[in-house]
Amino acid sequence: MTTTAPEPQSPDPAHQGSPHPPSPHPDSPELRPGRTRPRRRSVLWSPERRTTTAGVLLLVTLMAFENLGVATAMPTMVADLDGGTLYSWPFTTFLVASVVATVLSGRVCDRRGPVPSLLGGPVVFLVGLLAAGFAPNMAVLLAGRFLQGLGTGTVLVATSLLIALVFTDAERPVIYAANAAAWVLPAVIGPSVAGLVTDTVGWRWVFHGLVPLVLVGLALLVPVVRSVAGYRPPPRSRAASVPAAVAAAVGVAALTWASQHPSGFALAYGAAGLAAVGLALRRLLPAGTVTGRGGLGGLVRSRALLAGTFAGMEAFLPLTMTGVHGYGPALAGLPLTVTALSWSLGSALQGRFPHWDRDRLVRAGFALVGAGVAMFGCVALPGCPGWVAFAAAIVGGAGMGMAYPSVQVLMLRRADESERGFASSAMQLGDWVTSALVIGFGGVLLGALGSAAAPGTPIVVLAASLTVLAAVGGALAGARREGERS
């Protein structure tokens, strides 16, 4: 196995000697604009790809459903276990475990390849489902959620490396488009199905019902695991620090708690958490992520800014619809469904044209996300009609669908083969940290400038801040490309 060449014109060395026939490179003549990509529609479901595609997409779908469905069932399960004072902790423990697992999985993948994480992650996730489903008290439920977070963080990094090994550069936009589509069904029906299950057979089956499907997903990955079992990455040049990951996870948890409990003590607690996160990220992210330089750090920064900007809009859009426009819960949450559909369509579009310039797609994505959050701010103004929220969801979701997979494709194209695990974990970590920071910032604004019943002013301030953040992200993405060209 040779080291991946940084230039996109080179063939993908991950497929030298691979049993899977490579697809044309996006810069080759048969993929130039106006040409039709041979067998593009069937590439994921060809005989040598179909089990890998099915296994990856099934696991992603199940983890998305668990992530979205648990929130619906949480009030019932917490009440049943007499844990009302610990309501937020099942979410916090999941987040903390995911952050730590992301770093651990990146280290393991860079040392031993994706097989240990691909096999171990789903098993840990499954044990977490069983523990939560059988939980007699809140302590066991929290332990189950912790294991689910470990499994999710492990699998997300491992599947990124698996995609790098199994799919060529030209095929990766297509698998990432399918990956985005795998989130749509859980986003559309996940909360409703979880609510129906909770009402009919009990909240425990929100967890237990996924167990057989996780086993199926794991079984589907066995053939591809065998095919890459002999892969060993080149010696690593760097690795993330596990103690720093723990510090970052604890800091994010502190920030999350402080944003939900506004007080003098919470402010100090949140400041300590922010300091811990800042110090830890210096050991967890590539050089240049914070300073504005290009390279791998620039890609991590781009995805983190996209994630944080969009998470801020998603987190507070339903509140804006109810507090400003008086919408009921069902209608207030409908823009989030539109967001998922638009994201999937945007991702499908970039997958349909793998020859499109990925750097330009990232900048276009920032522009669309910025326009979406600006419209989100308008929704908070008294004279603005509520339907603008749906326009914001469509525009912002399309931008995320185009930019998110493009950043991932660029990362796999440009990262050294010995540090793809590190790069994947850094991207996932950046997503979670910036999302937590932005949502925490929104919570502080809500407490200082308004309330849940009157969120107009804080939402306008938040949306303006997010619009600036998107503009900065787009400008830095453009500067990153120019710097890499010079």
SEGUDREN-46032 format. One line per field, with one value per residue (C-alpha): residue number from 1; residue in three letters; chain; y negated, z, x. Coordinates in nm, 2 decimals. Layout:
<torvexs>
k NUM, ...
r ala, ...
c A, ...
v Y, ...
w Z, ...
u X, ...
</torvexs>
This chain:
<torvexs>
k 1, 2, 3, 4, 5, 6, 7, 8, 9, 10, 11, 12, 13, 14, 15, 16, 17, 18, 19, 20, 21, 22, 23, 24, 25, 26, 27, 28, 29, 30, 31, 32, 33, 34, 35, 36, 37, 38, 39, 40, 41, 42, 43, 44, 45, 46, 47, 48, 49, 50, 51, 52, 53, 54, 55, 56, 57, 58, 59, 60, 61, 62, 63, 64, 65, 66, 67, 68, 69, 70, 71, 72, 73, 74, 75, 76, 77, 78, 79, 80, 81, 82, 83, 84, 85, 86, 87, 88, 89, 90, 91, 92, 93, 94, 95, 96, 97, 98, 99, 100, 101, 102, 103, 104, 105, 106, 107, 108, 109, 110, 111, 112, 113, 114, 115, 116, 117, 118, 119, 120, 121, 122, 123, 124, 125, 126, 127, 128, 129, 130, 131, 132, 133, 134, 135, 136, 137, 138, 139, 140, 141, 142, 143, 144, 145, 146, 147, 148, 149, 150, 151, 152, 153, 154, 155, 156, 157, 158, 159, 160, 161, 162, 163, 164, 165, 166, 167, 168, 169, 170, 171, 172, 173, 174, 175, 176, 177, 178, 179, 180, 181, 182, 183, 184, 185, 186, 187, 188, 189, 190, 191, 192, 193, 194, 195, 196, 197, 198, 199, 200, 201, 202, 203, 204, 205, 206, 207, 208, 209, 210, 211, 212, 213, 214, 215, 216, 217, 218, 219, 220, 221, 222, 223, 224, 225, 226, 227, 228, 229, 230, 231, 232, 233, 234, 235, 236, 237, 238, 239, 240, 241, 242, 243, 244, 245, 246, 247, 248, 249, 250, 251, 252, 253, 254, 255, 256, 257, 258, 259, 260, 261, 262, 263, 264, 265, 266, 267, 268, 269, 270, 271, 272, 273, 274, 275, 276, 277, 278, 279, 280, 281, 282, 283, 284, 285, 286, 287, 288, 289, 290, 291, 292, 293, 294, 295, 296, 297, 298, 299, 300, 301, 302, 303, 304, 305, 306, 307, 308, 309, 310, 311, 312, 313, 314, 315, 316, 317, 318, 319, 320, 321, 322, 323, 324, 325, 326, 327, 328, 329, 330, 331, 332, 333, 334, 335, 336, 337, 338, 339, 340, 341, 342, 343, 344, 345, 346, 347, 348, 349, 350, 351, 352, 353, 354, 355, 356, 357, 358, 359, 360, 361, 362, 363, 364, 365, 366, 367, 368, 369, 370, 371, 372, 373, 374, 375, 376, 377, 378, 379, 380, 381, 382, 383, 384, 385, 386, 387, 388, 389, 390, 391, 392, 393, 394, 395, 396, 397, 398, 399, 400, 401, 402, 403, 404, 405, 406, 407, 408, 409, 410, 411, 412, 413, 414, 415, 416, 417, 418, 419, 420, 421, 422, 423, 424, 425, 426, 427, 428, 429, 430, 431, 432, 433, 434, 435, 436, 437, 438, 439, 440, 441, 442, 443, 444, 445, 446, 447, 448, 449, 450, 451, 452, 453, 454, 455, 456, 457, 458, 459, 460, 461, 462, 463, 464, 465, 466, 467, 468, 469, 470, 471, 472, 473, 474, 475, 476, 477, 478, 479, 480, 481, 482, 483, 484, 485, 486
r met, thr, thr, thr, ala, pro, glu, pro, gln, ser, pro, asp, pro, ala, his, gln, gly, ser, pro, his, pro, pro, ser, pro, his, pro, asp, ser, pro, glu, leu, arg, pro, gly, arg, thr, arg, pro, arg, arg, arg, ser, val, leu, trp, ser, pro, glu, arg, arg, thr, thr, thr, ala, gly, val, leu, leu, leu, val, thr, leu, met, ala, phe, glu, asn, leu, gly, val, ala, thr, ala, met, pro, thr, met, val, ala, asp, leu, asp, gly, gly, thr, leu, tyr, ser, trp, pro, phe, thr, thr, phe, leu, val, ala, ser, val, val, ala, thr, val, leu, ser, gly, arg, val, cys, asp, arg, arg, gly, pro, val, pro, ser, leu, leu, gly, gly, pro, val, val, phe, leu, val, gly, leu, leu, ala, ala, gly, phe, ala, pro, asn, met, ala, val, leu, leu, ala, gly, arg, phe, leu, gln, gly, leu, gly, thr, gly, thr, val, leu, val, ala, thr, ser, leu, leu, ile, ala, leu, val, phe, thr, asp, ala, glu, arg, pro, val, ile, tyr, ala, ala, asn, ala, ala, ala, trp, val, leu, pro, ala, val, ile, gly, pro, ser, val, ala, gly, leu, val, thr, asp, thr, val, gly, trp, arg, trp, val, phe, his, gly, leu, val, pro, leu, val, leu, val, gly, leu, ala, leu, leu, val, pro, val, val, arg, ser, val, ala, gly, tyr, arg, pro, pro, pro, arg, ser, arg, ala, ala, ser, val, pro, ala, ala, val, ala, ala, ala, val, gly, val, ala, ala, leu, thr, trp, ala, ser, gln, his, pro, ser, gly, phe, ala, leu, ala, tyr, gly, ala, ala, gly, leu, ala, ala, val, gly, leu, ala, leu, arg, arg, leu, leu, pro, ala, gly, thr, val, thr, gly, arg, gly, gly, leu, gly, gly, leu, val, arg, ser, arg, ala, leu, leu, ala, gly, thr, phe, ala, gly, met, glu, ala, phe, leu, pro, leu, thr, met, thr, gly, val, his, gly, tyr, gly, pro, ala, leu, ala, gly, leu, pro, leu, thr, val, thr, ala, leu, ser, trp, ser, leu, gly, ser, ala, leu, gln, gly, arg, phe, pro, his, trp, asp, arg, asp, arg, leu, val, arg, ala, gly, phe, ala, leu, val, gly, ala, gly, val, ala, met, phe, gly, cys, val, ala, leu, pro, gly, cys, pro, gly, trp, val, ala, phe, ala, ala, ala, ile, val, gly, gly, ala, gly, met, gly, met, ala, tyr, pro, ser, val, gln, val, leu, met, leu, arg, arg, ala, asp, glu, ser, glu, arg, gly, phe, ala, ser, ser, ala, met, gln, leu, gly, asp, trp, val, thr, ser, ala, leu, val, ile, gly, phe, gly, gly, val, leu, leu, gly, ala, leu, gly, ser, ala, ala, ala, pro, gly, thr, pro, ile, val, val, leu, ala, ala, ser, leu, thr, val, leu, ala, ala, val, gly, gly, ala, leu, ala, gly, ala, arg, arg, glu, gly, glu, arg, ser
c A, A, A, A, A, A, A, A, A, A, A, A, A, A, A, A, A, A, A, A, A, A, A, A, A, A, A, A, A, A, A, A, A, A, A, A, A, A, A, A, A, A, A, A, A, A, A, A, A, A, A, A, A, A, A, A, A, A, A, A, A, A, A, A, A, A, A, A, A, A, A, A, A, A, A, A, A, A, A, A, A, A, A, A, A, A, A, A, A, A, A, A, A, A, A, A, A, A, A, A, A, A, A, A, A, A, A, A, A, A, A, A, A, A, A, A, A, A, A, A, A, A, A, A, A, A, A, A, A, A, A, A, A, A, A, A, A, A, A, A, A, A, A, A, A, A, A, A, A, A, A, A, A, A, A, A, A, A, A, A, A, A, A, A, A, A, A, A, A, A, A, A, A, A, A, A, A, A, A, A, A, A, A, A, A, A, A, A, A, A, A, A, A, A, A, A, A, A, A, A, A, A, A, A, A, A, A, A, A, A, A, A, A, A, A, A, A, A, A, A, A, A, A, A, A, A, A, A, A, A, A, A, A, A, A, A, A, A, A, A, A, A, A, A, A, A, A, A, A, A, A, A, A, A, A, A, A, A, A, A, A, A, A, A, A, A, A, A, A, A, A, A, A, A, A, A, A, A, A, A, A, A, A, A, A, A, A, A, A, A, A, A, A, A, A, A, A, A, A, A, A, A, A, A, A, A, A, A, A, A, A, A, A, A, A, A, A, A, A, A, A, A, A, A, A, A, A, A, A, A, A, A, A, A, A, A, A, A, A, A, A, A, A, A, A, A, A, A, A, A, A, A, A, A, A, A, A, A, A, A, A, A, A, A, A, A, A, A, A, A, A, A, A, A, A, A, A, A, A, A, A, A, A, A, A, A, A, A, A, A, A, A, A, A, A, A, A, A, A, A, A, A, A, A, A, A, A, A, A, A, A, A, A, A, A, A, A, A, A, A, A, A, A, A, A, A, A, A, A, A, A, A, A, A, A, A, A, A, A, A, A, A, A, A, A, A, A, A, A, A, A, A, A, A, A, A, A, A, A, A, A, A, A, A, A, A, A, A, A, A, A, A, A, A, A, A, A, A, A, A, A, A, A, A, A, A
v 0.00, -0.33, -0.67, -0.87, -1.13, -1.48, -1.58, -1.50, -1.40, -1.10, -0.76, -0.66, -0.44, -0.29, -0.08, 0.04, 0.41, 0.38, 0.65, 0.38, 0.22, -0.15, -0.40, -0.69, -0.99, -1.30, -1.49, -1.22, -1.29, -1.06, -1.27, -1.62, -1.84, -1.73, -1.37, -1.09, -0.90, -0.53, -0.33, -0.61, -0.52, -0.16, -0.21, -0.17, 0.14, 0.32, 0.68, 0.58, 0.28, 0.37, 0.54, 0.26, -0.01, 0.17, 0.23, -0.13, -0.29, -0.06, -0.14, -0.51, -0.50, -0.31, -0.55, -0.84, -0.69, -0.63, -0.98, -1.14, -0.90, -0.91, -1.28, -1.19, -0.91, -1.08, -1.25, -0.91, -0.72, -0.98, -0.99, -0.61, -0.59, -0.88, -1.08, -1.42, -1.61, -1.43, -1.50, -1.64, -1.38, -1.10, -1.35, -1.48, -1.13, -1.04, -1.35, -1.30, -0.94, -1.03, -1.28, -1.04, -0.75, -0.97, -1.03, -0.67, -0.54, -0.77, -0.65, -0.28, -0.33, -0.50, -0.22, 0.09, 0.00, -0.02, 0.34, 0.32, 0.01, 0.15, 0.47, 0.32, 0.01, 0.17, 0.43, 0.16, -0.03, 0.28, 0.35, -0.01, 0.04, 0.35, 0.18, -0.12, 0.09, 0.31, 0.01, 0.04, -0.31, -0.62, -0.50, -0.21, -0.42, -0.67, -0.38, -0.26, -0.60, -0.63, -0.30, -0.41, -0.73, -0.52, -0.30, -0.59, -0.78, -0.47, -0.38, -0.73, -0.75, -0.39, -0.42, -0.73, -0.52, -0.23, -0.46, -0.58, -0.22, -0.08, -0.36, -0.56, -0.94, -0.96, -0.73, -0.91, -1.19, -0.93, -0.73, -1.05, -1.15, -0.81, -0.87, -1.19, -1.02, -0.76, -1.05, -1.15, -0.87, -0.89, -1.27, -1.24, -0.95, -0.89, -1.11, -0.99, -0.62, -0.66, -0.83, -0.56, -0.28, -0.46, -0.49, -0.14, 0.11, -0.12, -0.33, -0.03, 0.09, -0.24, -0.07, 0.30, 0.27, 0.16, 0.46, 0.71, 0.45, 0.36, 0.73, 0.73, 0.43, 0.59, 0.91, 0.71, 0.56, 0.89, 0.95, 0.61, 0.64, 0.96, 0.79, 0.51, 0.72, 0.72, 0.34, 0.16, -0.22, -0.36, -0.48, -0.77, -1.12, -1.24, -1.12, -1.30, -1.29, -1.08, -1.29, -1.60, -1.43, -1.36, -1.73, -1.84, -1.62, -1.74, -2.10, -2.05, -1.89, -2.19, -2.44, -2.25, -2.24, -2.61, -2.72, -2.53, -2.67, -3.04, -3.17, -3.31, -2.97, -2.84, -3.13, -3.04, -2.67, -2.74, -2.96, -2.68, -2.44, -2.68, -2.71, -2.33, -2.30, -2.56, -2.40, -2.05, -2.14, -2.25, -1.88, -1.74, -1.94, -1.98, -2.28, -2.59, -2.50, -2.80, -3.03, -3.05, -2.86, -2.61, -2.25, -1.99, -2.23, -2.46, -2.17, -2.08, -2.45, -2.47, -2.17, -2.29, -2.63, -2.48, -2.25, -2.52, -2.77, -2.52, -2.37, -2.71, -2.76, -2.41, -2.43, -2.75, -2.74, -2.55, -2.79, -3.08, -2.94, -2.88, -3.19, -3.45, -3.30, -3.08, -2.76, -2.43, -2.17, -1.96, -2.26, -2.43, -2.12, -2.08, -2.31, -2.06, -1.78, -2.02, -2.07, -1.70, -1.66, -1.97, -1.85, -1.51, -1.67, -1.90, -1.60, -1.40, -1.69, -1.70, -1.32, -1.33, -1.55, -1.42, -1.63, -1.96, -2.16, -2.06, -2.39, -2.59, -2.37, -2.44, -2.81, -2.79, -2.59, -2.86, -3.12, -2.92, -2.84, -3.21, -3.31, -3.05, -3.17, -3.53, -3.43, -3.25, -3.58, -3.74, -3.48, -3.63, -3.97, -4.04, -4.14, -3.85, -3.56, -3.22, -3.05, -3.22, -2.95, -2.69, -2.89, -2.92, -2.54, -2.47, -2.71, -2.63, -2.25, -2.26, -2.44, -2.18, -1.90, -2.04, -2.15, -1.88, -1.58, -1.80, -1.88, -1.51, -1.43, -1.69, -1.56, -1.20, -1.33, -1.55, -1.38, -1.16, -0.79, -0.75, -1.01, -0.96, -0.84, -1.14, -1.37, -1.20, -1.22, -1.59, -1.67, -1.49, -1.65, -2.00, -1.94, -1.85, -2.12, -2.41, -2.30, -2.28, -2.63, -2.79, -2.63, -2.73, -3.09, -3.09, -2.98, -3.26, -3.51, -3.37, -3.41, -3.75, -3.92, -3.74, -3.42, -3.11, -3.29, -3.60, -3.49, -3.75, -3.98, -3.70, -3.51, -3.81, -3.86, -3.49, -3.48, -3.79, -3.63, -3.31, -3.50, -3.66, -3.32, -3.18, -3.47, -3.43, -3.06, -3.12, -3.38, -3.15, -2.86, -3.08, -3.20, -2.84, -2.74, -3.04, -2.96, -2.60, -2.71, -2.95
w 0.00, -0.11, 0.03, -0.13, -0.36, -0.28, -0.64, -0.76, -1.10, -0.96, -0.94, -0.60, -0.45, -0.21, -0.51, -0.64, -0.63, -0.50, -0.61, -0.69, -1.04, -1.01, -1.16, -1.38, -1.20, -1.20, -1.41, -1.68, -2.03, -1.97, -1.67, -1.82, -1.82, -2.07, -2.06, -1.89, -1.62, -1.70, -1.47, -1.22, -1.10, -1.03, -0.89, -0.52, -0.60, -0.83, -0.72, -0.56, -0.38, -0.28, 0.06, 0.17, 0.07, 0.24, 0.56, 0.59, 0.51, 0.74, 1.03, 0.96, 0.94, 1.26, 1.45, 1.30, 1.41, 1.76, 1.78, 1.67, 1.83, 2.18, 2.21, 2.15, 2.41, 2.67, 2.87, 2.92, 3.01, 3.25, 3.42, 3.44, 3.60, 3.84, 3.69, 3.62, 3.77, 3.53, 3.22, 3.01, 3.12, 2.88, 2.60, 2.77, 2.84, 2.48, 2.36, 2.60, 2.50, 2.13, 2.16, 2.33, 2.10, 1.79, 1.90, 2.01, 1.68, 1.48, 1.66, 1.61, 1.24, 1.18, 1.36, 1.26, 0.99, 1.01, 1.10, 1.48, 1.49, 1.22, 1.42, 1.77, 1.72, 1.63, 1.91, 2.17, 2.03, 2.05, 2.41, 2.48, 2.33, 2.54, 2.86, 2.80, 2.71, 3.02, 3.25, 3.60, 3.70, 3.56, 3.64, 3.40, 3.14, 3.15, 3.12, 2.81, 2.65, 2.72, 2.54, 2.25, 2.22, 2.22, 1.94, 1.73, 1.75, 1.67, 1.37, 1.22, 1.19, 1.08, 0.80, 0.67, 0.64, 0.49, 0.22, 0.15, 0.10, -0.09, -0.30, -0.56, -0.56, -0.83, -0.64, -0.30, -0.38, -0.47, -0.14, 0.06, -0.12, -0.02, 0.33, 0.35, 0.22, 0.49, 0.74, 0.56, 0.66, 1.03, 1.02, 0.86, 1.05, 1.34, 1.60, 1.50, 1.50, 1.84, 1.98, 1.84, 1.98, 2.32, 2.34, 2.22, 2.35, 2.57, 2.55, 2.60, 2.25, 2.11, 2.20, 2.17, 1.83, 1.67, 1.80, 1.52, 1.26, 1.40, 1.38, 1.01, 0.94, 1.11, 0.91, 0.59, 0.67, 0.73, 0.36, 0.32, 0.66, 0.53, 0.21, 0.40, 0.70, 0.57, 0.53, 0.75, 0.72, 0.69, 1.01, 1.16, 1.17, 1.44, 1.66, 1.88, 2.25, 2.45, 2.77, 2.56, 2.42, 2.77, 2.86, 2.55, 2.62, 2.98, 2.87, 2.61, 2.87, 3.11, 2.83, 2.75, 3.12, 3.17, 2.87, 3.01, 3.37, 3.35, 3.68, 3.82, 3.90, 3.56, 3.40, 3.58, 3.52, 3.15, 3.13, 3.28, 3.03, 2.74, 2.86, 2.88, 2.53, 2.39, 2.55, 2.44, 2.08, 2.03, 2.07, 1.88, 1.56, 1.28, 1.27, 1.11, 1.21, 1.43, 1.28, 0.94, 0.74, 0.47, 0.43, 0.64, 0.92, 0.67, 0.57, 0.93, 1.00, 0.70, 0.81, 1.17, 1.07, 0.85, 1.13, 1.39, 1.17, 1.07, 1.41, 1.55, 1.30, 1.35, 1.73, 1.75, 1.45, 1.61, 1.92, 1.68, 1.51, 1.84, 2.03, 1.75, 1.52, 1.75, 1.56, 1.73, 1.80, 1.48, 1.24, 1.42, 1.36, 1.00, 0.87, 1.02, 0.80, 0.50, 0.60, 0.59, 0.25, 0.10, 0.25, 0.08, -0.25, -0.24, -0.16, -0.44, -0.68, -0.60, -0.62, -0.97, -1.10, -0.94, -1.18, -1.02, -0.84, -0.47, -0.35, -0.53, -0.39, -0.04, -0.10, -0.27, 0.03, 0.27, 0.06, 0.07, 0.44, 0.51, 0.31, 0.50, 0.84, 0.73, 0.64, 0.97, 1.14, 0.94, 1.07, 1.42, 1.31, 1.39, 1.03, 0.86, 0.75, 0.89, 0.55, 0.53, 0.77, 0.50, 0.25, 0.50, 0.55, 0.18, 0.10, 0.40, 0.37, 0.00, 0.09, 0.36, 0.12, -0.14, 0.10, 0.36, 0.14, -0.07, 0.24, 0.32, -0.04, -0.02, 0.31, 0.18, -0.14, 0.04, 0.38, 0.40, 0.41, 0.75, 0.91, 0.75, 1.09, 1.26, 1.00, 1.01, 1.39, 1.38, 1.14, 1.36, 1.67, 1.51, 1.42, 1.77, 1.95, 1.72, 1.74, 2.12, 2.13, 1.90, 2.07, 2.41, 2.28, 2.16, 2.51, 2.67, 2.43, 2.50, 2.88, 2.86, 2.59, 2.59, 2.69, 2.53, 2.51, 2.35, 2.16, 1.89, 1.99, 2.08, 1.77, 1.55, 1.72, 1.69, 1.32, 1.25, 1.43, 1.23, 0.90, 0.98, 1.07, 0.74, 0.55, 0.74, 0.66, 0.29, 0.28, 0.46, 0.23, -0.07, 0.09, 0.17, -0.19, -0.32, -0.06, -0.17, -0.53, -0.47
u 0.00, 0.15, 0.09, -0.19, -0.06, -0.18, -0.26, -0.61, -0.48, -0.31, -0.49, -0.61, -0.33, -0.58, -0.70, -0.37, -0.40, -0.75, -1.00, -1.24, -1.20, -1.14, -1.38, -1.26, -1.11, -1.32, -1.06, -1.05, -1.20, -1.50, -1.60, -1.56, -1.87, -2.12, -2.01, -2.20, -2.02, -2.02, -2.25, -2.27, -2.61, -2.52, -2.17, -2.28, -2.48, -2.24, -2.16, -1.83, -1.98, -2.34, -2.27, -2.04, -2.29, -2.58, -2.38, -2.26, -2.59, -2.79, -2.56, -2.58, -2.96, -2.99, -2.76, -2.95, -3.28, -3.15, -3.01, -3.34, -3.58, -3.44, -3.53, -3.89, -3.90, -3.68, -3.96, -4.13, -3.82, -3.70, -4.03, -4.05, -3.71, -3.78, -3.49, -3.64, -3.35, -3.12, -3.31, -3.03, -2.77, -2.86, -2.77, -2.46, -2.32, -2.37, -2.19, -1.90, -1.85, -1.88, -1.60, -1.36, -1.45, -1.39, -1.03, -0.97, -1.11, -0.89, -0.58, -0.68, -0.76, -0.42, -0.24, -0.43, -0.67, -1.05, -1.13, -1.11, -1.34, -1.57, -1.63, -1.60, -1.81, -2.14, -2.09, -2.04, -2.34, -2.55, -2.45, -2.55, -2.89, -2.95, -2.83, -3.06, -3.35, -3.33, -3.23, -3.39, -3.27, -3.11, -2.76, -2.79, -2.97, -2.68, -2.43, -2.62, -2.62, -2.24, -2.19, -2.41, -2.19, -1.88, -2.01, -2.14, -1.81, -1.61, -1.82, -1.83, -1.45, -1.41, -1.66, -1.47, -1.15, -1.35, -1.48, -1.13, -1.01, -1.30, -1.43, -1.23, -1.20, -1.47, -1.71, -1.68, -1.92, -2.18, -2.14, -2.16, -2.48, -2.62, -2.49, -2.69, -3.00, -2.97, -3.04, -3.36, -3.58, -3.50, -3.53, -3.88, -4.03, -3.79, -3.96, -4.30, -4.21, -4.03, -4.34, -4.57, -4.34, -4.33, -4.71, -4.79, -4.52, -4.31, -4.00, -3.77, -3.84, -3.70, -3.37, -3.45, -3.61, -3.28, -3.08, -3.17, -3.10, -2.76, -2.67, -2.78, -2.56, -2.26, -2.31, -2.32, -1.98, -1.81, -1.72, -1.55, -1.39, -1.22, -1.11, -0.93, -0.82, -0.46, -0.44, -0.19, -0.14, 0.21, 0.38, 0.19, 0.33, 0.10, -0.19, -0.45, -0.41, -0.66, -0.63, -0.70, -1.01, -1.14, -1.07, -1.26, -1.55, -1.58, -1.55, -1.82, -2.04, -1.98, -2.07, -2.38, -2.49, -2.41, -2.61, -2.92, -2.89, -2.82, -2.67, -2.35, -2.22, -2.31, -2.13, -1.81, -1.86, -1.91, -1.60, -1.39, -1.54, -1.46, -1.10, -1.07, -1.20, -0.96, -0.66, -0.76, -0.83, -0.46, -0.38, -0.67, -0.69, -0.45, -0.22, -0.37, -0.73, -0.77, -0.51, -0.66, -0.40, -0.48, -0.40, -0.58, -0.65, -0.83, -1.06, -1.14, -1.21, -1.45, -1.66, -1.66, -1.79, -2.05, -2.17, -2.18, -2.36, -2.62, -2.67, -2.75, -3.03, -3.17, -3.16, -3.36, -3.58, -3.87, -3.86, -3.88, -4.18, -4.37, -4.25, -4.29, -4.55, -4.75, -4.72, -4.80, -4.52, -4.59, -4.59, -4.30, -4.08, -4.18, -3.90, -3.65, -3.80, -3.76, -3.40, -3.33, -3.49, -3.31, -2.97, -3.02, -3.11, -2.81, -2.59, -2.74, -2.67, -2.30, -2.29, -2.45, -2.16, -1.83, -1.63, -1.75, -1.48, -1.50, -1.35, -1.61, -1.88, -1.76, -1.77, -2.11, -2.23, -2.11, -2.30, -2.62, -2.59, -2.53, -2.84, -3.04, -2.94, -3.01, -3.36, -3.38, -3.32, -3.60, -3.84, -3.79, -3.91, -4.27, -4.37, -4.21, -4.44, -4.37, -4.33, -3.99, -3.87, -3.93, -3.73, -3.45, -3.46, -3.45, -3.16, -2.95, -3.01, -2.90, -2.58, -2.50, -2.57, -2.33, -2.05, -2.04, -1.95, -1.72, -1.51, -1.50, -1.39, -1.11, -0.99, -0.96, -0.79, -0.53, -0.47, -0.17, -0.26, -0.10, -0.33, -0.67, -0.80, -0.66, -0.82, -1.16, -1.17, -1.06, -1.35, -1.60, -1.47, -1.48, -1.84, -1.95, -1.75, -1.86, -2.22, -2.21, -2.04, -2.30, -2.60, -2.46, -2.41, -2.77, -2.88, -2.69, -2.85, -3.19, -3.15, -2.99, -3.20, -3.54, -3.71, -3.86, -4.19, -4.04, -3.73, -3.74, -3.44, -3.20, -3.28, -3.21, -2.87, -2.79, -2.89, -2.68, -2.38, -2.43, -2.45, -2.11, -1.97, -2.08, -1.93, -1.60, -1.60, -1.66, -1.38, -1.14, -1.22, -1.14, -0.82, -0.73, -0.75, -0.55, -0.28, -0.26, -0.23, 0.05
</torvexs>
